């Protein structure tokens, strides 16, 4: 399970594998656990030692784009923890097929 991977690997930040409808976002099935930089914040796990650094999300750039709060966390996680502690766990996978921005108005 996802929790078992977290106990064994002890990453600062982890996300499950995720797939989308479009082929650009399919996970690489070759790696069970891989280092990542950019990821969807639909479901994330933070190590207790990383929480104070990564949360709360910044709202500083909300007036420009609501995506920036995630982008800032990605940058901070990469800068402080590096690729070895920011991982995607393919042993657990989430499939999401629709975001709010995909809905035609």
C-alpha positions in Angstrom: 0.0 0.0 0.0 0.9 3.7 -0.3 1.5 3.9 3.5 3.9 0.9 3.4 6.0 2.6 0.8 6.1 5.8 2.9 7.2 3.8 6.0 10.0 2.1 4.1 11.3 5.0 1.9 10.6 8.0 4.3 10.4 10.6 1.5 9.9 14.3 2.3 7.1 14.4 -0.2 5.5 11.6 -2.1 2.7 11.2 -4.6 1.1 8.1 -6.1 1.4 7.3 -9.7 -1.1 9.2 -11.7 -2.5 8.8 -15.2 -4.6 11.1 -17.3 -6.7 10.8 -20.4 -3.9 12.3 -22.6 -0.8 10.3 -23.3 1.5 13.1 -22.2 0.9 12.3 -18.6 1.2 8.5 -18.5 3.5 7.1 -15.8 6.6 5.2 -16.6 5.8 1.7 -15.5 9.5 0.7 -15.5 10.2 2.3 -12.1 8.4 1.3 -8.9 9.5 4.6 -7.2 10.9 7.5 -9.2 12.2 11.0 -8.4 10.0 13.7 -9.7 9.8 17.4 -9.9 6.4 18.4 -11.4 3.3 16.6 -10.2 -0.4 17.1 -9.6 -1.3 18.0 -6.1 -4.5 15.9 -6.1 -3.0 13.6 -3.5 0.3 14.2 -1.7 2.0 12.8 1.4 4.4 15.0 3.4 6.9 13.7 6.0 6.3 15.4 9.4 9.7 17.1 9.1 8.8 18.7 5.8 5.3 20.0 6.7 6.4 23.3 8.2 8.5 24.1 5.2 6.0 23.2 2.5 2.7 24.2 4.0 0.6 26.3 3.9 0.4 26.8 0.2 1.3 30.4 -0.7 -1.5 32.6 -2.0 0.8 35.3 -3.1 0.3 34.7 -6.8 -3.4 33.7 -6.7 -4.4 36.8 -8.7 -2.2 35.6 -11.6 -3.0 31.9 -11.6 -4.2 29.4 -9.0 -1.6 26.9 -10.4 1.3 29.0 -8.9 0.6 27.8 -5.3 1.4 24.2 -6.5 4.4 25.4 -8.6 5.9 27.2 -5.6 5.6 24.0 -3.4 7.3 22.0 -6.3 10.2 24.5 -6.3 10.7 24.6 -2.6 10.5 20.8 -2.3 13.1 20.4 -5.1 15.4 23.1 -3.6 15.4 21.8 0.0 15.0 18.0 -0.5 16.3 17.3 -3.9 15.3 14.5 -6.2 16.0 11.6 -3.8 13.3 12.8 -1.3 10.6 13.9 -3.7 9.2 10.7 -5.2 6.3 9.2 -7.2 5.3 5.8 -6.0 3.9 3.7 -8.9 2.9 0.8 -6.6 -0.2 2.9 -6.0 -1.9 4.7 -8.9 -4.6 7.3 -9.2 -6.5 7.7 -12.4 -8.2 11.1 -12.9 -10.0 11.9 -16.1 -11.3 15.4 -15.6 -10.1 18.6 -14.0 -12.3 21.7 -13.5 -10.4 23.4 -16.3 -11.3 20.6 -18.7 -15.0 21.4 -18.4 -16.3 23.6 -21.2 -18.1 26.7 -20.1 
